């Protein structure tokens, strides 16, 4: 079996190419070589966040890798069979626990026994899925495909401090024959919001709450402010939820040093409103992240509000490892129908 060659500068040119390749390599037994790793990033090559993904893939299997070091722009990965078990992974920084989880999940679902992942690091990081997104939006979507995963947050870890802890229990995917059917128009209700604050002054959350109320036309009782122990901070996160049928779509906004609280709330409110008006079933993040499971299973179709560069890149990498066909129909500027055909 030949080695799959992947140009890491393709599409969005970031770490997702590596993470998807790691997942699919362990699933299919196909070795790969990535060159031009993260070529489009300000600091190209492997960074600590990406190296921990490689090391985690090695940890759950007997695989081997060449070029697994900080700054490396090329990686060769030779997969071996993953094994069920209890795995403890300490990222050591505020690196994303959820990205490590998403790298390993497809592999663990393919095993014949349960596994447990205990990961320490960042739980709420900009540019990666928040734990709330995973627990409330991502995993319930996978449940429609027959995938069962338990998720537990032991402690929060905000950027740049980290120190959060999460626990996931995965079960074998016994019935991968369920096709996804989410192409009908969605009627989103809400929203509701939760503001997390740790080690920062209360007025920050209060200003964010007032801005959300003004921008979204919601009542004060639809916005919860949750004060966390100061030693888990500093951290400020806004979580915005929309509801439809038996699903929740969740958007996350992050407070940053030098960024006004009002602006954080404004940007998140705009993102949520634009999505809820689209009648799309999946937000752009879910649309990108569900692809690998449709490719592993029975395929399906869904609507989404936006097709990101991450989406197109992920679809391309998946097609390098698995035989799938895809069809995309743009029905409106903010409504696209995606079909994955097995």
Secondary structure, 3 states (H helix, E strand, C coil): CCCEEEECCCCCCCHHHHHHHHHHHHHHCCCEEEECCCCCCCCCCCCHHHHHHHHHHHHCECCEEECCCCCCCEEEEECCCECCCEEEEECCCCCEHHHHHHHHHHHHHCCCCCEEEEEEEECECCCCCCHHHHHHHHHHHHHCCCCCEEEEEEECCECCCECEEEEEEECCCCCCCCCEEECCCCCCEEEEEEEEEECCCHHHHHHHHHHHHHHHCCCHHHEEEEEECHHHCCEEEEEEEEEECCEEEEEEEECCCCCCHHHHHHHHHHHHHHHHHHCCCECHHHHHHCHHHHHHCCCEEEEECCCCHHHHHHHHHHHHHCCCEEEEEEEECCEEEEEEEC
